[in-house]
Amino acid sequence: MPRHSFIRMTKLTDVKGRVDYISNPKRQEHLYAVYTTVKSEFWQYLSEQAQHDFWKSNQKTGKCIEGRELIIALPESLREKDPELLLQLFAETFRQKYGVQCTAALHHNKAMTNYHIHLVFADREMLEKTDVKRAGRNMFFDEAGRHVRTKKEILDVDGNVRPGCRILAKGEIYDIKWFSGRKDVFKNRNFLDDVKVMYTDLINKVVDREEDKLQIFDASGPYLATKKIGKNNPKEEEIRSDNQLRQEWNQTVDQILIAGGSQEEVTEFKQEEVVQRVSESVKTHGVQPGLLAEILRRAITILKEFLDLLMQPVKEETDAGGIRESSDRPESVLPGKQKAERPDSREAEFRFMRIESVHRQLNKTNRKLYALQKQRETVRLALDHTPKSIFHHKERKELQERVDGLERQIRLCRNQLFLIVDANGYGSIKEAEQEYRLAKRALEQARRVQEEWNGTTLLDKDIHELQKQRMKEQKTSVLKQLAAMTTEAPRRNMNHADKKLSGKEASLFISMHK
């Protein structure tokens, strides 16, 4: 499977301390190189400027942002490159594009599994002339940050300085201009996306092997991105649980695409039932992980119901891929029609034959995976209905062992799907299925052109298929219908623990308890 690039940005409230932390050999176990475009005192000046501007803005809440940091994950194969030259390349590329100074360090984590760069940068440009103003005497500022003439104006009835007022001692800086204001480019939401494109392209240029090249995750596609769990993150369990749901979503999407589902329909469903609903929930209730997880669980349930519909047995087509063979009737030319060069569909046929073989392998493995998942659901249901008592300990143990065994088989099936696409040179299941649909359409078009050249017209079957296609385009999305049904009434499979065993499930339950 292709590896996605990982670049994260954080805002720094102590830029000088952070620069020392990433570049100090005494504080880092695996520090390979440090590169800076400025002297160390630069970060002290930047900190003072930021703190002064923050105080001057009279903000009552929040923290002062002094600088920013990028963490850039690298392929392990780049360890073979000179670390100092590699780090210089990344730092200078950033400085030249955005016109600000930076300090970078090349690290490994303790487990030696994460080769990465820390790049701390200023979000302001340094002025050619520094303008620093210091107080010639004590200066007094009221709650609104306004300068007042005497100390009495900021005292309460007991002679104490009122909360929010401030005294600036003689000699302290009351106005300083080493730097410009924050550059607008760093306030733009697209900044991090642009950085990801820049550094992903740079990484792909310096790696030697094709398999080490990275891709940028497409947030506008049908998949959901998982989140990286940082060191000592207090929300580790919350992120881990969220990632499990995201992975379940992505795995279900893969199965839907193999089964013939539309990528566009799934993407539209994701936008409406996940992205928009999460956004509305955050606006109404704030960030509540429980509510966000419930939205995702509901959407996954609908996706699985859609998969159930796609996986229903269908009548086998008469030939591979459901493409009707072209007519064997002799060539003819319509009156008044000049015979042009004979169209050749062989190239389209070879392309389709190759990808059709991959599609058949994926489809076969997907059906096996689907059957195992349904079997696991049934065994889990039987386990849920087995009393948790000492008298049923053996039965519960056997059922749990069956669940564990099915879990292992499911993991193997999923790995097999990825091995199939990888062995055939595709980066993902989505990429392989897109190629299959494009090749199928290209072959259909080539055969249609050949039939027209032979003097034939569309058969009744073709007209019927076109009519069906138009009706299909006019129909409401199946996923939208399922989502509407879920909104109107609770879904049956949202409360498996309370429903009764069906006849088939009961038979299996009884057979396992004999």
KOLPA-689068 format. One line per field, with one value per residue (C-alpha): residue in three letters; chain; x, y, z. Coordinates in nm, 3 decimals, padded with zeros to 5 digits. Each point is the difference from the previous one (the first is absolute). Example, Ala and Ser with C-alpha at 12.3 -4.5 7.8 and 13.67 -1.06 7.14 Angstrom:
<atoms>
rest	c(ALA;SER)
kette	c(A;A)
x	c(01.230;00.137)
y	c(-00.450;00.344)
z	c(00.780;-00.066)
</atoms>
This chain:
<atoms>
rest	c(MET;PRO;ARG;HIS;SER;PHE;ILE;ARG;MET;THR;LYS;LEU;THR;ASP;VAL;LYS;GLY;ARG;VAL;ASP;TYR;ILE;SER;ASN;PRO;LYS;ARG;GLN;GLU;HIS;LEU;TYR;ALA;VAL;TYR;THR;THR;VAL;LYS;SER;GLU;PHE;TRP;GLN;TYR;LEU;SER;GLU;GLN;ALA;GLN;HIS;ASP;PHE;TRP;LYS;SER;ASN;GLN;LYS;THR;GLY;LYS;CYS;ILE;GLU;GLY;ARG;GLU;LEU;ILE;ILE;ALA;LEU;PRO;GLU;SER;LEU;ARG;GLU;LYS;ASP;PRO;GLU;LEU;LEU;LEU;GLN;LEU;PHE;ALA;GLU;THR;PHE;ARG;GLN;LYS;TYR;GLY;VAL;GLN;CYS;THR;ALA;ALA;LEU;HIS;HIS;ASN;LYS;ALA;MET;THR;ASN;TYR;HIS;ILE;HIS;LEU;VAL;PHE;ALA;ASP;ARG;GLU;MET;LEU;GLU;LYS;THR;ASP;VAL;LYS;ARG;ALA;GLY;ARG;ASN;MET;PHE;PHE;ASP;GLU;ALA;GLY;ARG;HIS;VAL;ARG;THR;LYS;LYS;GLU;ILE;LEU;ASP;VAL;ASP;GLY;ASN;VAL;ARG;PRO;GLY;CYS;ARG;ILE;LEU;ALA;LYS;GLY;GLU;ILE;TYR;ASP;ILE;LYS;TRP;PHE;SER;GLY;ARG;LYS;ASP;VAL;PHE;LYS;ASN;ARG;ASN;PHE;LEU;ASP;ASP;VAL;LYS;VAL;MET;TYR;THR;ASP;LEU;ILE;ASN;LYS;VAL;VAL;ASP;ARG;GLU;GLU;ASP;LYS;LEU;GLN;ILE;PHE;ASP;ALA;SER;GLY;PRO;TYR;LEU;ALA;THR;LYS;LYS;ILE;GLY;LYS;ASN;ASN;PRO;LYS;GLU;GLU;GLU;ILE;ARG;SER;ASP;ASN;GLN;LEU;ARG;GLN;GLU;TRP;ASN;GLN;THR;VAL;ASP;GLN;ILE;LEU;ILE;ALA;GLY;GLY;SER;GLN;GLU;GLU;VAL;THR;GLU;PHE;LYS;GLN;GLU;GLU;VAL;VAL;GLN;ARG;VAL;SER;GLU;SER;VAL;LYS;THR;HIS;GLY;VAL;GLN;PRO;GLY;LEU;LEU;ALA;GLU;ILE;LEU;ARG;ARG;ALA;ILE;THR;ILE;LEU;LYS;GLU;PHE;LEU;ASP;LEU;LEU;MET;GLN;PRO;VAL;LYS;GLU;GLU;THR;ASP;ALA;GLY;GLY;ILE;ARG;GLU;SER;SER;ASP;ARG;PRO;GLU;SER;VAL;LEU;PRO;GLY;LYS;GLN;LYS;ALA;GLU;ARG;PRO;ASP;SER;ARG;GLU;ALA;GLU;PHE;ARG;PHE;MET;ARG;ILE;GLU;SER;VAL;HIS;ARG;GLN;LEU;ASN;LYS;THR;ASN;ARG;LYS;LEU;TYR;ALA;LEU;GLN;LYS;GLN;ARG;GLU;THR;VAL;ARG;LEU;ALA;LEU;ASP;HIS;THR;PRO;LYS;SER;ILE;PHE;HIS;HIS;LYS;GLU;ARG;LYS;GLU;LEU;GLN;GLU;ARG;VAL;ASP;GLY;LEU;GLU;ARG;GLN;ILE;ARG;LEU;CYS;ARG;ASN;GLN;LEU;PHE;LEU;ILE;VAL;ASP;ALA;ASN;GLY;TYR;GLY;SER;ILE;LYS;GLU;ALA;GLU;GLN;GLU;TYR;ARG;LEU;ALA;LYS;ARG;ALA;LEU;GLU;GLN;ALA;ARG;ARG;VAL;GLN;GLU;GLU;TRP;ASN;GLY;THR;THR;LEU;LEU;ASP;LYS;ASP;ILE;HIS;GLU;LEU;GLN;LYS;GLN;ARG;MET;LYS;GLU;GLN;LYS;THR;SER;VAL;LEU;LYS;GLN;LEU;ALA;ALA;MET;THR;THR;GLU;ALA;PRO;ARG;ARG;ASN;MET;ASN;HIS;ALA;ASP;LYS;LYS;LEU;SER;GLY;LYS;GLU;ALA;SER;LEU;PHE;ILE;SER;MET;HIS;LYS)
kette	c(A;A;A;A;A;A;A;A;A;A;A;A;A;A;A;A;A;A;A;A;A;A;A;A;A;A;A;A;A;A;A;A;A;A;A;A;A;A;A;A;A;A;A;A;A;A;A;A;A;A;A;A;A;A;A;A;A;A;A;A;A;A;A;A;A;A;A;A;A;A;A;A;A;A;A;A;A;A;A;A;A;A;A;A;A;A;A;A;A;A;A;A;A;A;A;A;A;A;A;A;A;A;A;A;A;A;A;A;A;A;A;A;A;A;A;A;A;A;A;A;A;A;A;A;A;A;A;A;A;A;A;A;A;A;A;A;A;A;A;A;A;A;A;A;A;A;A;A;A;A;A;A;A;A;A;A;A;A;A;A;A;A;A;A;A;A;A;A;A;A;A;A;A;A;A;A;A;A;A;A;A;A;A;A;A;A;A;A;A;A;A;A;A;A;A;A;A;A;A;A;A;A;A;A;A;A;A;A;A;A;A;A;A;A;A;A;A;A;A;A;A;A;A;A;A;A;A;A;A;A;A;A;A;A;A;A;A;A;A;A;A;A;A;A;A;A;A;A;A;A;A;A;A;A;A;A;A;A;A;A;A;A;A;A;A;A;A;A;A;A;A;A;A;A;A;A;A;A;A;A;A;A;A;A;A;A;A;A;A;A;A;A;A;A;A;A;A;A;A;A;A;A;A;A;A;A;A;A;A;A;A;A;A;A;A;A;A;A;A;A;A;A;A;A;A;A;A;A;A;A;A;A;A;A;A;A;A;A;A;A;A;A;A;A;A;A;A;A;A;A;A;A;A;A;A;A;A;A;A;A;A;A;A;A;A;A;A;A;A;A;A;A;A;A;A;A;A;A;A;A;A;A;A;A;A;A;A;A;A;A;A;A;A;A;A;A;A;A;A;A;A;A;A;A;A;A;A;A;A;A;A;A;A;A;A;A;A;A;A;A;A;A;A;A;A;A;A;A;A;A;A;A;A;A;A;A;A;A;A;A;A;A;A;A;A;A;A;A;A;A;A;A;A;A;A;A;A;A;A;A;A;A;A;A;A;A;A;A;A;A;A;A;A;A;A;A;A;A;A;A;A;A;A;A;A;A;A;A;A;A;A;A;A;A;A;A;A;A;A;A;A;A;A;A;A;A;A;A;A;A;A;A;A;A)
x	c(00.000;00.124;00.129;-00.147;00.220;-00.030;00.065;-00.141;00.013;-00.016;-00.002;00.276;-00.040;00.373;00.189;00.344;-00.049;-00.127;00.300;00.232;-00.194;00.015;00.365;00.168;00.194;-00.040;-00.378;-00.025;00.107;00.011;00.093;00.170;00.026;-00.098;-00.030;-00.095;-00.032;00.045;00.200;-00.143;-00.090;-00.246;-00.251;00.031;-00.083;-00.291;-00.136;00.021;-00.170;-00.284;-00.053;-00.002;-00.253;-00.216;00.004;-00.062;-00.307;-00.145;-00.134;-00.165;00.009;00.223;00.376;00.259;00.115;00.371;00.073;-00.099;00.142;-00.031;00.060;00.083;00.006;00.261;00.033;00.255;00.199;00.112;00.232;00.237;00.027;00.238;-00.206;00.149;-00.056;-00.349;-00.096;00.148;-00.206;-00.327;00.072;00.119;-00.294;-00.234;00.192;00.020;-00.371;-00.143;00.274;00.034;00.279;00.004;00.194;-00.029;00.112;00.007;-00.106;-00.095;-00.243;00.111;-00.130;00.192;-00.318;-00.074;00.254;-00.112;00.085;-00.100;-00.006;-00.065;-00.071;-00.087;-00.335;00.132;00.266;00.289;00.009;00.309;-00.001;-00.091;-00.215;00.011;-00.154;00.071;-00.175;00.185;-00.202;-00.264;-00.301;-00.354;-00.268;-00.364;-00.218;-00.057;00.374;-00.017;00.295;-00.092;00.207;00.014;00.001;-00.309;-00.209;00.054;-00.044;-00.313;-00.143;00.248;00.299;00.066;00.051;-00.331;-00.015;00.085;00.203;00.376;00.309;00.289;00.325;00.252;00.234;-00.241;-00.107;-00.338;00.017;00.219;00.023;00.251;-00.250;-00.298;-00.345;-00.089;00.003;-00.343;00.118;00.033;-00.354;-00.141;-00.174;00.168;00.351;00.050;-00.144;00.251;00.285;-00.107;00.008;00.340;00.167;-00.167;00.135;00.343;00.007;-00.102;00.289;00.268;-00.106;00.166;-00.262;-00.344;-00.164;00.125;-00.190;-00.283;-00.350;-00.211;-00.319;-00.300;-00.246;-00.256;-00.014;-00.209;00.247;00.058;00.348;00.124;00.173;00.355;00.036;00.277;00.232;-00.166;-00.325;-00.266;-00.268;00.172;-00.292;-00.250;00.207;00.059;-00.375;-00.072;00.265;-00.161;-00.330;00.177;00.178;-00.329;-00.150;00.295;-00.010;-00.374;00.055;00.259;-00.250;-00.272;00.226;00.095;-00.367;-00.085;-00.101;00.056;00.290;-00.189;-00.306;00.207;00.191;-00.325;-00.140;00.315;-00.026;-00.367;-00.025;00.343;00.179;-00.305;-00.159;00.326;00.034;-00.356;00.054;00.316;-00.180;-00.295;00.159;00.373;00.258;-00.157;00.174;-00.302;-00.232;00.254;00.054;-00.376;-00.027;00.274;-00.151;-00.335;00.165;00.196;-00.323;-00.159;00.311;-00.019;-00.368;00.095;00.270;-00.265;-00.204;00.302;00.102;-00.338;00.034;-00.023;-00.047;00.333;00.058;00.041;00.355;00.277;-00.083;-00.356;00.117;-00.193;00.218;-00.009;-00.205;00.149;-00.216;00.197;00.125;-00.231;-00.001;-00.315;-00.093;00.180;00.241;00.369;00.191;00.249;00.297;-00.112;-00.006;00.212;-00.124;00.285;00.188;-00.313;-00.064;00.354;-00.027;-00.335;00.115;00.292;-00.195;-00.300;00.222;00.092;-00.366;-00.105;00.264;-00.111;-00.367;00.061;00.200;-00.255;-00.286;00.203;00.067;-00.369;-00.103;00.249;-00.132;-00.358;00.107;00.181;-00.317;-00.202;00.249;00.027;-00.377;00.002;00.269;-00.207;-00.298;00.203;-00.038;00.312;-00.010;00.232;-00.233;00.050;00.370;00.099;-00.256;00.109;00.365;-00.068;-00.199;00.271;00.261;-00.213;-00.028;00.378;00.059;-00.235;00.173;00.333;-00.152;-00.152;00.338;00.160;-00.271;00.051;00.376;-00.067;-00.196;00.296;00.244;-00.206;00.004;00.366;00.115;-00.169;00.159;-00.293;00.032;-00.339;-00.330;-00.160;00.263;-00.046;-00.380;00.019;00.221;-00.247;-00.294;00.199;00.121;-00.353;-00.143;00.286;-00.065;-00.373;00.068;00.252;-00.247;-00.278;00.221;00.087;-00.369;-00.079;00.286;-00.144;-00.329;-00.192;-00.211;-00.074;-00.192;-00.309;00.216;00.227;-00.298;-00.143;00.332;00.020;-00.354;00.086;00.310;-00.201;-00.257;00.280;00.147;-00.340;-00.063;00.088;00.325;-00.044;00.223;-00.220;-00.309;00.161;00.106;-00.356;-00.141;00.246;-00.114;-00.369;00.026;00.270;00.194;-00.055;00.367;00.086;-00.121;00.115;00.007;-00.377;-00.121;-00.104;00.193;-00.129;-00.074;00.333;00.197;-00.185;00.088;00.366;-00.023;-00.149;00.251;00.291;-00.139;-00.052)
y	c(00.000;00.355;00.193;00.344;00.292;00.129;00.367;00.163;00.363;00.126;00.351;00.076;00.204;-00.028;00.010;00.047;-00.299;-00.217;00.081;-00.099;-00.324;-00.128;00.102;-00.082;-00.331;-00.028;-00.003;-00.228;-00.366;-00.031;00.339;-00.027;00.359;00.361;00.278;00.363;00.307;00.245;00.055;-00.127;00.350;00.035;-00.217;00.212;00.314;-00.174;-00.110;00.351;00.150;-00.254;00.044;00.377;-00.005;-00.240;00.227;00.305;-00.165;-00.029;-00.354;-00.137;-00.367;-00.235;-00.033;00.195;-00.180;00.071;-00.226;-00.323;-00.345;-00.263;-00.369;-00.180;-00.381;-00.149;-00.344;-00.214;-00.043;00.365;-00.105;-00.092;00.369;00.248;00.134;00.351;00.049;-00.148;00.233;00.303;-00.083;-00.009;00.317;00.209;-00.113;00.137;00.324;00.079;-00.062;00.183;00.257;-00.067;-00.137;-00.348;-00.254;-00.371;-00.325;-00.358;-00.265;-00.358;-00.097;-00.227;-00.314;00.096;-00.038;00.365;00.195;00.363;00.370;00.272;00.338;00.305;00.316;00.364;00.116;00.358;00.165;00.184;00.374;00.164;00.263;-00.090;00.247;-00.058;00.245;-00.023;00.179;00.311;-00.029;-00.228;-00.027;-00.088;-00.182;-00.055;-00.309;00.087;00.030;00.377;00.205;00.228;00.278;-00.085;-00.308;00.123;-00.062;-00.378;-00.039;-00.116;00.157;-00.196;00.124;-00.327;-00.040;-00.103;-00.342;00.033;00.317;-00.003;00.194;00.008;00.067;00.255;-00.149;-00.271;-00.023;00.156;-00.014;-00.219;-00.065;-00.266;-00.178;00.068;-00.127;-00.364;-00.084;-00.067;-00.317;-00.177;00.095;-00.156;-00.337;-00.127;00.061;-00.350;-00.159;00.194;-00.107;-00.364;00.022;00.171;-00.247;-00.310;00.096;00.065;-00.337;-00.180;00.167;-00.102;-00.363;-00.260;-00.275;00.027;-00.177;00.274;00.275;00.161;00.116;00.280;-00.118;00.117;00.140;00.058;-00.374;-00.277;-00.087;00.145;00.087;-00.159;00.213;-00.042;-00.055;00.222;-00.073;00.022;00.119;00.019;-00.082;-00.318;-00.235;00.240;00.029;-00.376;-00.069;00.261;-00.152;-00.343;00.142;00.180;-00.321;-00.189;00.266;-00.021;-00.381;00.005;00.254;-00.232;-00.286;00.220;00.111;-00.360;-00.105;00.262;00.297;00.351;00.197;00.324;-00.120;-00.105;00.332;00.198;-00.211;00.062;00.375;00.019;-00.265;00.030;00.327;00.228;-00.176;00.017;00.370;00.069;-00.200;00.195;00.333;-00.107;-00.210;00.070;-00.276;-00.304;-00.324;-00.211;00.191;-00.002;-00.375;-00.060;00.191;-00.216;-00.325;00.088;00.075;-00.328;-00.190;00.151;-00.079;-00.364;-00.018;00.137;-00.270;-00.262;00.116;-00.008;-00.348;-00.158;-00.288;00.116;-00.196;-00.071;00.202;-00.185;00.118;00.156;00.335;00.000;00.135;-00.128;-00.141;00.185;-00.137;-00.267;00.104;00.081;00.349;00.231;00.359;00.210;00.164;00.327;-00.071;-00.017;-00.278;00.153;-00.171;-00.299;00.085;-00.226;-00.088;-00.235;00.250;00.070;-00.375;-00.073;00.282;-00.130;-00.365;00.092;00.205;-00.236;-00.278;00.224;00.095;-00.366;-00.080;00.296;-00.091;-00.363;00.099;00.268;-00.253;-00.231;00.291;00.095;-00.361;-00.012;00.331;-00.126;-00.322;00.201;00.206;-00.317;-00.158;00.325;00.009;-00.354;00.101;00.299;-00.230;-00.251;00.063;00.116;-00.272;-00.277;-00.255;00.152;00.075;-00.272;00.113;00.363;-00.100;-00.200;00.285;00.252;-00.224;-00.013;00.379;00.034;-00.249;00.187;00.327;-00.152;-00.119;00.345;00.166;-00.242;00.073;00.376;-00.045;-00.213;00.287;00.233;-00.262;-00.046;00.371;00.040;-00.303;00.144;00.342;00.197;00.230;-00.073;-00.183;00.328;00.044;-00.357;00.028;00.338;-00.158;-00.288;00.236;00.216;-00.306;-00.140;00.326;00.031;-00.353;00.062;00.317;-00.175;-00.279;00.250;00.185;-00.329;-00.095;00.337;-00.049;-00.343;00.168;-00.129;00.205;-00.021;-00.316;-00.006;-00.124;00.304;00.238;-00.175;00.034;00.371;00.052;-00.183;00.217;00.321;-00.123;-00.090;00.350;00.155;-00.220;00.119;-00.141;-00.332;00.126;00.310;-00.220;-00.214;00.313;00.137;-00.329;00.007;00.352;-00.094;-00.315;-00.175;-00.256;-00.364;-00.081;00.288;-00.206;-00.357;-00.079;00.035;-00.176;-00.363;-00.263;-00.073;-00.359;-00.041;00.160;-00.207;-00.317;00.096;00.093;-00.339;-00.192;00.169;-00.090;-00.369)
z	c(00.000;-00.069;00.296;00.055;00.092;00.356;00.081;00.311;00.110;00.358;00.144;00.250;00.319;00.089;-00.328;00.158;00.232;-00.286;-00.220;00.284;00.060;-00.358;-00.059;00.333;-00.007;00.378;-00.036;-00.305;-00.020;-00.379;-00.142;-00.341;-00.120;00.078;-00.256;00.064;-00.220;00.292;00.319;00.329;00.131;-00.289;00.186;00.316;-00.199;-00.170;00.339;00.143;-00.306;00.013;00.375;-00.032;-00.284;00.197;00.306;-00.215;-00.158;00.354;-00.058;00.313;-00.102;-00.196;-00.017;-00.189;-00.318;-00.048;-00.298;-00.173;-00.055;-00.274;00.067;-00.326;-00.009;-00.236;-00.161;00.185;-00.322;00.025;00.283;-00.281;-00.098;00.161;00.297;-00.006;-00.372;00.024;00.286;-00.178;-00.311;00.198;00.201;-00.295;-00.215;00.266;00.053;-00.371;-00.061;00.305;00.071;00.375;00.218;00.152;00.205;-00.080;00.162;-00.131;00.253;00.064;00.273;00.286;-00.170;-00.319;-00.206;-00.087;-00.202;-00.004;-00.017;00.246;-00.173;00.222;-00.198;00.062;-00.130;-00.036;-00.215;00.167;-00.073;-00.147;00.277;00.358;00.192;00.377;00.248;00.373;00.285;00.125;00.324;00.148;-00.229;00.107;-00.202;00.094;-00.054;-00.366;-00.064;-00.031;00.121;00.297;00.153;00.371;00.219;00.187;-00.307;00.026;00.377;00.183;00.317;00.216;-00.197;-00.183;-00.374;-00.155;-00.173;-00.369;00.046;-00.056;00.101;-00.247;00.187;-00.120;-00.261;-00.114;-00.361;-00.067;-00.378;-00.219;-00.369;-00.097;-00.219;-00.220;00.093;-00.063;-00.369;-00.144;-00.173;00.336;00.099;-00.315;00.042;-00.315;00.134;00.142;-00.315;-00.211;00.229;-00.031;-00.378;00.003;00.235;-00.145;-00.343;00.153;00.179;-00.320;-00.183;00.250;00.068;-00.222;-00.001;-00.154;00.296;00.237;-00.179;00.196;-00.084;00.146;00.161;-00.202;00.255;-00.278;-00.081;00.158;00.278;00.348;00.124;00.322;00.262;00.123;00.376;00.131;00.289;00.345;-00.158;00.276;-00.260;-00.118;00.076;-00.154;-00.321;-00.013;00.026;-00.269;-00.229;00.032;-00.126;-00.285;-00.100;00.007;-00.228;-00.244;-00.010;-00.072;-00.279;-00.158;00.002;-00.151;-00.286;-00.080;00.011;-00.263;00.214;-00.131;00.144;-00.070;00.193;00.302;-00.007;-00.011;00.285;00.207;-00.055;00.101;00.273;00.162;-00.077;00.015;00.297;00.198;-00.085;00.115;00.320;00.086;-00.055;00.217;00.276;-00.027;-00.041;00.168;-00.109;00.092;-00.234;-00.284;00.037;-00.007;-00.330;-00.151;00.134;-00.157;-00.334;00.011;00.070;-00.313;-00.204;00.107;-00.095;-00.342;-00.023;00.085;-00.300;-00.231;00.115;-00.070;-00.251;-00.361;-00.322;-00.172;-00.315;-00.327;-00.046;00.206;00.154;-00.138;-00.334;-00.300;-00.273;-00.330;-00.285;-00.227;-00.297;-00.317;-00.061;-00.192;-00.104;-00.003;-00.331;-00.057;00.288;-00.080;00.168;00.243;00.160;00.206;00.373;00.221;00.350;00.087;00.214;00.206;00.028;00.125;00.255;00.124;00.012;00.224;00.252;-00.014;00.135;00.295;00.051;00.005;00.265;00.210;-00.038;00.098;00.308;00.088;-00.005;00.223;00.236;00.003;00.081;00.289;00.136;-00.007;00.169;00.269;00.062;00.047;00.241;00.196;00.027;00.134;00.249;00.115;00.066;00.201;00.377;00.184;00.263;00.109;-00.159;-00.343;00.032;-00.249;-00.260;00.028;-00.031;-00.317;-00.153;00.088;-00.161;-00.316;-00.001;00.040;-00.280;-00.231;00.089;-00.111;-00.329;-00.061;00.054;-00.245;-00.259;00.034;-00.039;-00.308;-00.158;00.046;-00.130;-00.318;-00.091;00.102;-00.202;-00.309;00.034;00.143;00.296;00.154;-00.045;-00.109;-00.271;-00.130;-00.010;-00.175;-00.265;-00.038;-00.060;-00.243;-00.194;-00.015;-00.135;-00.251;-00.131;-00.027;-00.198;-00.227;-00.079;-00.065;-00.248;-00.169;-00.029;-00.155;-00.246;-00.090;-00.088;00.303;00.238;00.367;00.083;00.218;00.286;-00.029;-00.003;00.305;00.183;-00.083;00.129;00.321;00.040;-00.039;00.253;00.238;-00.027;00.075;00.305;00.346;00.132;00.182;00.281;00.034;00.022;00.270;00.191;-00.019;00.128;00.290;00.090;-00.009;00.210;00.205;-00.202;00.092;00.021;00.231;00.297;-00.070;00.368;00.029;-00.315;-00.011;-00.189;-00.349;-00.100;-00.180;00.283;00.259;-00.188;00.001;00.367;00.086;-00.213;00.176;00.341;-00.067)
</atoms>
